[in-house]
Amino acid sequence: MRVIPIASGKGGVGKSLVAANIAVALAQAGQRVVLADLDLGASNLHLVLGFRSPAGGIGTFLNNTRVDFTQVIFPTDVRGLRFIPGDQEMPGMANLKSFQRNALVRRLLALASDTDILILDLGAGTHQSILDFFLLSGQGIVVTSPAVTATLNAYVFLKNTVFRLMYTVFKKGTEACGYLEKVRKDSSGKHLYIPQMLSEIVKIDPESHKKFREAVLHFHPRLIMNMIEDPKDADVAMKIRRSCEEYLDIKVEHLGIMYRDGIQDTALSSRLPVVLYKPQSVISQAIYRIADKILQTEEENFTLTEEAIDDSFQEASLEAEIDFENKMEYVEELLHTGALTQGDLLETVKSQQLEISKLKKENNLLKHKLTQAASRGFKL
């Protein structure tokens, strides 16, 4: 069974939409898929999936020892796809205790006997439980968007994941663990570049260093750049790649791009995943393309080459160009048929201008904070 955790550094980037639709696409391809809503405390994946209001979910299982886990696994209208809801109305579900997390992990991994792919829709942010679920696989997916705050948070998420991997590998009592604790308590931030830390750890604890290098060798997180407006937006992923290689010493693969499309809102209001609502749309075709890449990917125990990473980023840039042309052709077709009026088009342009204005303000605010941090000698 392949485990595919899907996370994001911040909310609002379409993570749940990606998770639900990829699950449908993989099931349509003949895979036995289980989709689990682990965005505990803010569970709404059933709405994206078009699933009826669940009678129970993961929270029910964790809070009632008499509930068998199979009771919270539900069939869906999509052949081959089963769904495990979360529980948004149960307080405290976002912060699982270690024994709850371990119990849930055991139950999820036990699905391997009748499941090909397990997709985990994780909560936004960097809580320890989220990082642990993400590390259940070496091929987790991070969904982000071209907005400065979104890309920054995607990098921060991966940074925290690497630190969590270190804490997992470096056992208590080792020199490496002691050094890591010292760095954590150092508020100056000057030691937070992973390559610098590893150069120190290899000197004081070569055995722990070796174990970490072996663990990170099979850690290949992948990016999906969602909500792009222009082909140039796809290039933003390169910033995340460079930061991860320079400051985290990890390699990131580009899984694909998805354009912002109002049709997903229409699909949501119709209680259908967009790949079912309009499978020929640009966004649906992008999802099918990503699902195909997932199926073509080798198992986790492989080494990702620099050439393969370069190819993935070049392919994403090409896909952005092609999808943009298809999107424009689709708009022209709607205008000619009368399905989309010029007034509708103008309203869309206005809303996009407002969104751009909002992003510019966020960008300026972030630049101001970075300038202030730099003036205090703080290294990011």
C-alpha beads as a LAMMPS data file, in Angstrom:
LAMMPS data file: protein, C-alpha beads

380 atoms
379 bonds

1 atom types
1 bond types

-500.0 500.0 xlo xhi
-500.0 500.0 ylo yhi
-500.0 500.0 zlo zhi

Masses

1 110.0

Atoms # bond

1 1 1 0.000 0.000 0.000
2 1 1 1.302 3.417 -0.959
3 1 1 0.707 6.208 1.534
4 1 1 0.306 9.707 0.084
5 1 1 0.036 12.481 2.689
6 1 1 -1.132 15.827 1.262
7 1 1 -0.269 18.933 3.279
8 1 1 0.079 22.699 2.964
9 1 1 1.951 25.359 4.865
10 1 1 -1.195 27.477 5.138
11 1 1 -4.901 27.154 4.549
12 1 1 -6.745 28.399 1.495
13 1 1 -4.493 26.904 -1.177
14 1 1 -6.914 24.165 -2.276
15 1 1 -5.323 21.230 -0.444
16 1 1 -8.597 19.383 0.215
17 1 1 -9.758 19.951 -3.368
18 1 1 -6.521 18.387 -4.592
19 1 1 -6.790 15.442 -2.185
20 1 1 -10.411 14.613 -3.016
21 1 1 -10.045 14.874 -6.778
22 1 1 -6.764 12.957 -6.944
23 1 1 -8.427 10.199 -4.901
24 1 1 -11.293 10.048 -7.417
25 1 1 -8.898 10.050 -10.392
26 1 1 -6.811 7.223 -8.925
27 1 1 -9.921 5.162 -8.172
28 1 1 -11.121 5.697 -11.745
29 1 1 -7.742 4.341 -12.873
30 1 1 -8.538 1.046 -11.152
31 1 1 -6.781 1.596 -7.826
32 1 1 -8.331 0.625 -4.495
33 1 1 -8.177 3.979 -2.719
34 1 1 -8.931 5.103 0.819
35 1 1 -9.183 8.852 1.433
36 1 1 -8.818 9.902 5.077
37 1 1 -9.689 13.365 6.403
38 1 1 -6.951 14.101 8.939
39 1 1 -7.611 17.834 8.971
40 1 1 -8.959 17.218 12.453
41 1 1 -10.742 20.133 14.051
42 1 1 -11.588 21.628 10.645
43 1 1 -12.835 18.590 8.768
44 1 1 -14.688 19.516 5.583
45 1 1 -13.370 17.031 3.046
46 1 1 -16.783 15.365 2.826
47 1 1 -18.132 18.585 1.270
48 1 1 -15.502 18.544 -1.492
49 1 1 -16.107 14.852 -2.063
50 1 1 -19.865 15.323 -2.204
51 1 1 -20.320 12.868 0.641
52 1 1 -23.425 12.967 2.794
53 1 1 -22.988 14.360 6.303
54 1 1 -21.003 11.611 8.072
55 1 1 -22.525 9.959 11.133
56 1 1 -19.088 9.449 12.646
57 1 1 -15.422 9.683 11.855
58 1 1 -11.903 9.540 13.198
59 1 1 -12.867 11.567 16.260
60 1 1 -15.622 9.069 17.035
61 1 1 -13.100 6.242 16.888
62 1 1 -10.522 8.011 19.058
63 1 1 -13.021 9.073 21.706
64 1 1 -14.938 5.815 21.985
65 1 1 -12.989 2.605 22.539
66 1 1 -16.077 0.552 21.704
67 1 1 -16.143 1.852 18.110
68 1 1 -14.397 -0.433 15.645
69 1 1 -12.294 1.418 13.070
70 1 1 -14.112 -0.290 10.208
71 1 1 -17.279 1.525 11.333
72 1 1 -15.842 4.888 10.227
73 1 1 -14.767 3.692 6.763
74 1 1 -17.523 4.439 4.265
75 1 1 -18.043 3.496 0.617
76 1 1 -18.578 6.309 -1.881
77 1 1 -20.373 6.649 -5.196
78 1 1 -17.000 6.283 -6.940
79 1 1 -16.126 2.644 -7.510
80 1 1 -12.936 1.686 -5.684
81 1 1 -12.934 4.730 -3.386
82 1 1 -13.634 4.576 0.342
83 1 1 -13.722 7.545 2.695
84 1 1 -12.795 8.098 6.351
85 1 1 -14.302 11.380 7.629
86 1 1 -12.813 13.518 10.370
87 1 1 -14.781 15.201 13.130
88 1 1 -14.998 18.975 13.062
89 1 1 -17.340 19.293 16.029
90 1 1 -15.182 17.429 18.550
91 1 1 -12.927 19.882 20.436
92 1 1 -9.285 18.993 20.814
93 1 1 -9.110 16.772 17.742
94 1 1 -6.524 19.022 16.081
95 1 1 -4.033 18.267 18.881
96 1 1 -3.815 14.504 19.174
97 1 1 -2.047 12.898 22.096
98 1 1 0.788 10.544 21.200
99 1 1 -1.170 7.388 22.090
100 1 1 -4.093 8.566 19.933
101 1 1 -1.789 9.291 17.020
102 1 1 -0.085 5.905 17.348
103 1 1 -3.412 4.080 17.537
104 1 1 -4.656 5.882 14.440
105 1 1 -1.448 5.176 12.503
106 1 1 -1.711 1.461 13.316
107 1 1 -5.298 1.330 12.072
108 1 1 -4.506 3.236 8.896
109 1 1 -1.501 1.077 8.011
110 1 1 -3.557 -2.060 8.692
111 1 1 -5.670 -1.153 5.640
112 1 1 -2.850 -2.443 3.428
113 1 1 -4.543 -5.839 2.958
114 1 1 -7.299 -4.418 0.743
115 1 1 -5.981 -0.983 -0.236
116 1 1 -3.579 0.089 -2.990
117 1 1 -3.310 3.791 -2.125
118 1 1 -4.034 5.597 1.144
119 1 1 -4.415 9.370 0.766
120 1 1 -4.165 11.484 3.917
121 1 1 -5.614 14.998 3.762
122 1 1 -3.649 16.704 6.548
123 1 1 -4.400 19.921 8.363
124 1 1 -2.633 23.163 7.488
125 1 1 0.307 24.194 9.636
126 1 1 3.200 22.442 11.350
127 1 1 1.761 20.759 14.434
128 1 1 3.765 17.702 15.470
129 1 1 0.931 15.311 14.567
130 1 1 0.738 16.749 11.058
131 1 1 4.498 16.376 10.576
132 1 1 4.413 12.779 11.839
133 1 1 1.599 11.870 9.451
134 1 1 3.494 13.519 6.595
135 1 1 6.587 11.456 7.427
136 1 1 4.633 8.209 7.087
137 1 1 5.724 8.427 3.452
138 1 1 8.834 9.653 1.727
139 1 1 6.705 10.985 -1.129
140 1 1 4.345 13.385 0.597
141 1 1 2.770 16.202 -1.402
142 1 1 2.840 19.876 -0.420
143 1 1 0.163 22.004 -2.094
144 1 1 0.929 25.699 -2.405
145 1 1 0.062 28.721 -4.553
146 1 1 2.116 31.535 -6.116
147 1 1 1.231 33.965 -3.304
148 1 1 4.321 34.990 -1.332
149 1 1 2.820 33.936 1.983
150 1 1 1.827 30.533 0.590
151 1 1 5.263 29.755 -0.854
152 1 1 6.988 30.934 2.313
153 1 1 4.746 28.727 4.440
154 1 1 5.356 25.761 2.134
155 1 1 9.090 26.158 2.737
156 1 1 8.564 26.556 6.489
157 1 1 6.464 23.386 6.502
158 1 1 9.253 21.413 4.816
159 1 1 11.813 22.948 7.167
160 1 1 9.828 21.810 10.202
161 1 1 9.391 18.372 8.634
162 1 1 13.166 17.983 8.299
163 1 1 13.624 19.017 11.932
164 1 1 10.957 16.512 12.954
165 1 1 12.795 13.821 10.981
166 1 1 15.956 14.714 12.902
167 1 1 14.176 14.338 16.235
168 1 1 12.863 10.971 15.059
169 1 1 16.296 9.684 14.026
170 1 1 18.443 11.185 16.801
171 1 1 17.737 9.109 19.877
172 1 1 17.672 10.574 23.369
173 1 1 21.057 10.531 25.058
174 1 1 23.046 10.837 21.835
175 1 1 25.367 13.752 21.122
176 1 1 23.282 14.597 18.065
177 1 1 20.081 14.869 20.125
178 1 1 21.831 17.080 22.669
179 1 1 23.111 19.356 19.930
180 1 1 19.637 19.543 18.376
181 1 1 18.144 20.584 21.718
182 1 1 20.806 23.249 22.093
183 1 1 19.979 24.632 18.653
184 1 1 16.252 24.599 19.413
185 1 1 16.774 26.711 22.521
186 1 1 19.046 29.161 20.715
187 1 1 16.730 32.046 19.825
188 1 1 19.292 33.825 17.626
189 1 1 18.494 31.515 14.705
190 1 1 22.101 31.500 13.492
191 1 1 22.383 27.687 13.514
192 1 1 19.182 26.850 11.699
193 1 1 20.686 26.022 8.305
194 1 1 20.535 22.241 8.057
195 1 1 23.830 21.795 6.114
196 1 1 25.699 23.769 8.807
197 1 1 24.081 21.703 11.529
198 1 1 24.956 18.442 9.810
199 1 1 28.583 19.513 9.441
200 1 1 28.696 19.860 13.237
201 1 1 26.780 16.657 13.937
202 1 1 29.086 14.522 11.791
203 1 1 31.980 15.649 13.998
204 1 1 30.360 14.921 17.362
205 1 1 28.149 11.947 16.472
206 1 1 29.030 10.310 13.128
207 1 1 26.754 7.316 13.781
208 1 1 23.622 9.460 14.213
209 1 1 24.686 11.522 11.199
210 1 1 24.876 8.358 9.092
211 1 1 21.403 7.250 10.184
212 1 1 19.936 10.635 9.298
213 1 1 21.574 10.664 5.867
214 1 1 20.094 7.218 5.205
215 1 1 16.642 8.423 6.288
216 1 1 16.699 11.617 4.260
217 1 1 17.978 9.749 1.207
218 1 1 14.449 8.410 0.665
219 1 1 12.640 11.614 1.621
220 1 1 11.395 13.095 -1.657
221 1 1 8.589 15.611 -0.997
222 1 1 6.697 16.802 -4.052
223 1 1 5.077 20.119 -4.903
224 1 1 1.790 20.988 -6.551
225 1 1 1.498 24.640 -7.544
226 1 1 -2.220 25.421 -7.394
227 1 1 -4.240 28.543 -8.241
228 1 1 -1.840 29.914 -10.839
229 1 1 -3.116 32.664 -13.138
230 1 1 -0.268 32.945 -15.613
231 1 1 2.403 30.542 -16.956
232 1 1 5.071 32.577 -15.162
233 1 1 3.469 31.659 -11.825
234 1 1 4.778 28.116 -12.283
235 1 1 8.333 29.442 -11.919
236 1 1 7.659 30.353 -8.280
237 1 1 8.200 26.688 -7.415
238 1 1 11.870 27.122 -8.327
239 1 1 12.291 29.420 -5.319
240 1 1 11.066 26.672 -3.016
241 1 1 13.365 24.178 -4.712
242 1 1 16.446 26.398 -4.347
243 1 1 15.670 27.193 -0.708
244 1 1 15.186 23.514 0.121
245 1 1 18.456 22.521 -1.518
246 1 1 20.488 25.369 -0.023
247 1 1 19.074 25.593 3.484
248 1 1 17.472 22.181 4.122
249 1 1 19.726 19.927 2.045
250 1 1 16.731 18.089 0.543
251 1 1 15.557 17.600 -3.025
252 1 1 12.001 18.537 -4.014
253 1 1 10.179 17.237 -7.078
254 1 1 7.529 19.193 -9.017
255 1 1 4.387 17.121 -9.471
256 1 1 2.408 19.635 -11.510
257 1 1 0.415 22.860 -11.804
258 1 1 -3.260 23.726 -11.586
259 1 1 -4.868 26.943 -12.791
260 1 1 -7.351 28.868 -10.715
261 1 1 -10.773 28.027 -12.116
262 1 1 -14.167 29.215 -10.925
263 1 1 -15.684 25.940 -12.073
264 1 1 -14.404 24.271 -8.917
265 1 1 -16.694 26.555 -6.872
266 1 1 -19.617 25.519 -9.071
267 1 1 -18.680 21.869 -8.599
268 1 1 -18.459 22.360 -4.834
269 1 1 -21.914 23.909 -4.673
270 1 1 -23.164 20.944 -6.714
271 1 1 -21.591 18.561 -4.141
272 1 1 -19.383 16.926 -6.763
273 1 1 -15.604 16.684 -7.213
274 1 1 -14.631 18.798 -10.200
275 1 1 -13.269 15.746 -12.090
276 1 1 -16.795 14.314 -11.981
277 1 1 -18.596 17.603 -12.547
278 1 1 -16.604 18.549 -15.644
279 1 1 -13.876 16.014 -16.483
280 1 1 -12.797 17.826 -19.657
281 1 1 -12.115 21.156 -17.930
282 1 1 -8.547 22.473 -17.721
283 1 1 -8.370 21.929 -13.966
284 1 1 -9.723 18.368 -14.210
285 1 1 -7.205 17.474 -16.893
286 1 1 -4.432 18.828 -14.669
287 1 1 -5.622 16.571 -11.845
288 1 1 -5.713 13.523 -14.112
289 1 1 -2.192 14.383 -15.271
290 1 1 -0.962 14.520 -11.662
291 1 1 -2.699 11.227 -10.865
292 1 1 -0.930 9.605 -13.832
293 1 1 2.429 10.823 -12.526
294 1 1 1.678 9.333 -9.121
295 1 1 0.893 5.977 -10.720
296 1 1 4.055 6.104 -12.815
297 1 1 6.275 6.951 -9.848
298 1 1 8.441 4.160 -8.552
299 1 1 8.063 2.859 -5.029
300 1 1 9.578 4.863 -2.202
301 1 1 12.916 3.073 -1.910
302 1 1 14.652 4.822 -4.774
303 1 1 17.084 7.680 -5.206
304 1 1 15.766 10.780 -6.945
305 1 1 18.340 12.028 -9.433
306 1 1 19.091 15.654 -10.243
307 1 1 18.118 14.972 -13.853
308 1 1 14.690 13.684 -12.807
309 1 1 14.117 16.785 -10.653
310 1 1 15.111 19.090 -13.518
311 1 1 12.759 17.225 -15.836
312 1 1 9.859 17.576 -13.383
313 1 1 10.263 21.366 -13.171
314 1 1 10.682 21.757 -16.924
315 1 1 7.611 19.608 -17.523
316 1 1 5.573 21.734 -15.093
317 1 1 6.578 24.917 -16.945
318 1 1 5.532 23.354 -20.243
319 1 1 2.218 22.227 -18.753
320 1 1 1.589 25.780 -17.536
321 1 1 2.004 27.100 -21.093
322 1 1 -0.232 24.443 -22.631
323 1 1 -2.969 24.764 -20.019
324 1 1 -2.974 28.545 -20.377
325 1 1 -3.614 28.218 -24.112
326 1 1 -6.387 25.694 -23.469
327 1 1 -7.911 27.975 -20.855
328 1 1 -7.974 30.925 -23.270
329 1 1 -9.524 28.783 -25.989
330 1 1 -12.183 27.670 -23.522
331 1 1 -13.011 31.285 -22.610
332 1 1 -13.269 32.228 -26.289
333 1 1 -15.579 29.275 -26.885
334 1 1 -17.855 30.351 -24.031
335 1 1 -17.976 33.908 -25.384
336 1 1 -18.905 32.725 -28.878
337 1 1 -21.629 30.387 -27.631
338 1 1 -23.078 33.020 -25.291
339 1 1 -22.527 30.884 -22.199
340 1 1 -20.170 33.601 -20.934
341 1 1 -21.109 37.244 -21.491
342 1 1 -18.689 40.148 -21.715
343 1 1 -20.132 41.338 -18.412
344 1 1 -19.205 38.034 -16.799
345 1 1 -15.694 38.359 -18.211
346 1 1 -15.319 41.911 -16.915
347 1 1 -16.522 40.832 -13.482
348 1 1 -13.944 38.043 -13.476
349 1 1 -11.160 40.467 -14.421
350 1 1 -12.230 42.844 -11.629
351 1 1 -12.179 40.089 -9.036
352 1 1 -8.742 39.024 -10.212
353 1 1 -7.509 42.608 -9.960
354 1 1 -8.749 42.744 -6.365
355 1 1 -6.952 39.499 -5.628
356 1 1 -3.737 40.846 -7.185
357 1 1 -4.055 44.025 -5.109
358 1 1 -4.454 41.924 -1.967
359 1 1 -1.395 39.847 -2.831
360 1 1 0.663 42.990 -3.451
361 1 1 -0.263 44.278 0.007
362 1 1 0.742 40.949 1.554
363 1 1 4.002 41.074 -0.391
364 1 1 4.796 44.606 0.785
365 1 1 4.025 43.667 4.384
366 1 1 6.289 40.638 4.167
367 1 1 9.097 42.726 2.637
368 1 1 8.733 45.201 5.502
369 1 1 9.015 42.395 8.078
370 1 1 12.050 40.930 6.298
371 1 1 13.732 44.331 6.217
372 1 1 13.108 44.773 9.940
373 1 1 14.458 41.300 10.677
374 1 1 17.556 41.942 8.563
375 1 1 18.223 45.225 10.360
376 1 1 18.252 43.300 13.661
377 1 1 20.762 40.832 12.276
378 1 1 18.304 37.927 12.267
379 1 1 18.984 35.244 9.663
380 1 1 15.999 33.509 8.087

Bonds

1 1 1 2
2 1 2 3
3 1 3 4
4 1 4 5
5 1 5 6
6 1 6 7
7 1 7 8
8 1 8 9
9 1 9 10
10 1 10 11
11 1 11 12
12 1 12 13
13 1 13 14
14 1 14 15
15 1 15 16
16 1 16 17
17 1 17 18
18 1 18 19
19 1 19 20
20 1 20 21
21 1 21 22
22 1 22 23
23 1 23 24
24 1 24 25
25 1 25 26
26 1 26 27
27 1 27 28
28 1 28 29
29 1 29 30
30 1 30 31
31 1 31 32
32 1 32 33
33 1 33 34
34 1 34 35
35 1 35 36
36 1 36 37
37 1 37 38
38 1 38 39
39 1 39 40
40 1 40 41
41 1 41 42
42 1 42 43
43 1 43 44
44 1 44 45
45 1 45 46
46 1 46 47
47 1 47 48
48 1 48 49
49 1 49 50
50 1 50 51
51 1 51 52
52 1 52 53
53 1 53 54
54 1 54 55
55 1 55 56
56 1 56 57
57 1 57 58
58 1 58 59
59 1 59 60
60 1 60 61
61 1 61 62
62 1 62 63
63 1 63 64
64 1 64 65
65 1 65 66
66 1 66 67
67 1 67 68
68 1 68 69
69 1 69 70
70 1 70 71
71 1 71 72
72 1 72 73
73 1 73 74
74 1 74 75
75 1 75 76
76 1 76 77
77 1 77 78
78 1 78 79
79 1 79 80
80 1 80 81
81 1 81 82
82 1 82 83
83 1 83 84
84 1 84 85
85 1 85 86
86 1 86 87
87 1 87 88
88 1 88 89
89 1 89 90
90 1 90 91
91 1 91 92
92 1 92 93
93 1 93 94
94 1 94 95
95 1 95 96
96 1 96 97
97 1 97 98
98 1 98 99
99 1 99 100
100 1 100 101
101 1 101 102
102 1 102 103
103 1 103 104
104 1 104 105
105 1 105 106
106 1 106 107
107 1 107 108
108 1 108 109
109 1 109 110
110 1 110 111
111 1 111 112
112 1 112 113
113 1 113 114
114 1 114 115
115 1 115 116
116 1 116 117
117 1 117 118
118 1 118 119
119 1 119 120
120 1 120 121
121 1 121 122
122 1 122 123
123 1 123 124
124 1 124 125
125 1 125 126
126 1 126 127
127 1 127 128
128 1 128 129
129 1 129 130
130 1 130 131
131 1 131 132
132 1 132 133
133 1 133 134
134 1 134 135
135 1 135 136
136 1 136 137
137 1 137 138
138 1 138 139
139 1 139 140
140 1 140 141
141 1 141 142
142 1 142 143
143 1 143 144
144 1 144 145
145 1 145 146
146 1 146 147
147 1 147 148
148 1 148 149
149 1 149 150
150 1 150 151
151 1 151 152
152 1 152 153
153 1 153 154
154 1 154 155
155 1 155 156
156 1 156 157
157 1 157 158
158 1 158 159
159 1 159 160
160 1 160 161
161 1 161 162
162 1 162 163
163 1 163 164
164 1 164 165
165 1 165 166
166 1 166 167
167 1 167 168
168 1 168 169
169 1 169 170
170 1 170 171
171 1 171 172
172 1 172 173
173 1 173 174
174 1 174 175
175 1 175 176
176 1 176 177
177 1 177 178
178 1 178 179
179 1 179 180
180 1 180 181
181 1 181 182
182 1 182 183
183 1 183 184
184 1 184 185
185 1 185 186
186 1 186 187
187 1 187 188
188 1 188 189
189 1 189 190
190 1 190 191
191 1 191 192
192 1 192 193
193 1 193 194
194 1 194 195
195 1 195 196
196 1 196 197
197 1 197 198
198 1 198 199
199 1 199 200
200 1 200 201
201 1 201 202
202 1 202 203
203 1 203 204
204 1 204 205
205 1 205 206
206 1 206 207
207 1 207 208
208 1 208 209
209 1 209 210
210 1 210 211
211 1 211 212
212 1 212 213
213 1 213 214
214 1 214 215
215 1 215 216
216 1 216 217
217 1 217 218
218 1 218 219
219 1 219 220
220 1 220 221
221 1 221 222
222 1 222 223
223 1 223 224
224 1 224 225
225 1 225 226
226 1 226 227
227 1 227 228
228 1 228 229
229 1 229 230
230 1 230 231
231 1 231 232
232 1 232 233
233 1 233 234
234 1 234 235
235 1 235 236
236 1 236 237
237 1 237 238
238 1 238 239
239 1 239 240
240 1 240 241
241 1 241 242
242 1 242 243
243 1 243 244
244 1 244 245
245 1 245 246
246 1 246 247
247 1 247 248
248 1 248 249
249 1 249 250
250 1 250 251
251 1 251 252
252 1 252 253
253 1 253 254
254 1 254 255
255 1 255 256
256 1 256 257
257 1 257 258
258 1 258 259
259 1 259 260
260 1 260 261
261 1 261 262
262 1 262 263
263 1 263 264
264 1 264 265
265 1 265 266
266 1 266 267
267 1 267 268
268 1 268 269
269 1 269 270
270 1 270 271
271 1 271 272
272 1 272 273
273 1 273 274
274 1 274 275
275 1 275 276
276 1 276 277
277 1 277 278
278 1 278 279
279 1 279 280
280 1 280 281
281 1 281 282
282 1 282 283
283 1 283 284
284 1 284 285
285 1 285 286
286 1 286 287
287 1 287 288
288 1 288 289
289 1 289 290
290 1 290 291
291 1 291 292
292 1 292 293
293 1 293 294
294 1 294 295
295 1 295 296
296 1 296 297
297 1 297 298
298 1 298 299
299 1 299 300
300 1 300 301
301 1 301 302
302 1 302 303
303 1 303 304
304 1 304 305
305 1 305 306
306 1 306 307
307 1 307 308
308 1 308 309
309 1 309 310
310 1 310 311
311 1 311 312
312 1 312 313
313 1 313 314
314 1 314 315
315 1 315 316
316 1 316 317
317 1 317 318
318 1 318 319
319 1 319 320
320 1 320 321
321 1 321 322
322 1 322 323
323 1 323 324
324 1 324 325
325 1 325 326
326 1 326 327
327 1 327 328
328 1 328 329
329 1 329 330
330 1 330 331
331 1 331 332
332 1 332 333
333 1 333 334
334 1 334 335
335 1 335 336
336 1 336 337
337 1 337 338
338 1 338 339
339 1 339 340
340 1 340 341
341 1 341 342
342 1 342 343
343 1 343 344
344 1 344 345
345 1 345 346
346 1 346 347
347 1 347 348
348 1 348 349
349 1 349 350
350 1 350 351
351 1 351 352
352 1 352 353
353 1 353 354
354 1 354 355
355 1 355 356
356 1 356 357
357 1 357 358
358 1 358 359
359 1 359 360
360 1 360 361
361 1 361 362
362 1 362 363
363 1 363 364
364 1 364 365
365 1 365 366
366 1 366 367
367 1 367 368
368 1 368 369
369 1 369 370
370 1 370 371
371 1 371 372
372 1 372 373
373 1 373 374
374 1 374 375
375 1 375 376
376 1 376 377
377 1 377 378
378 1 378 379
379 1 379 380
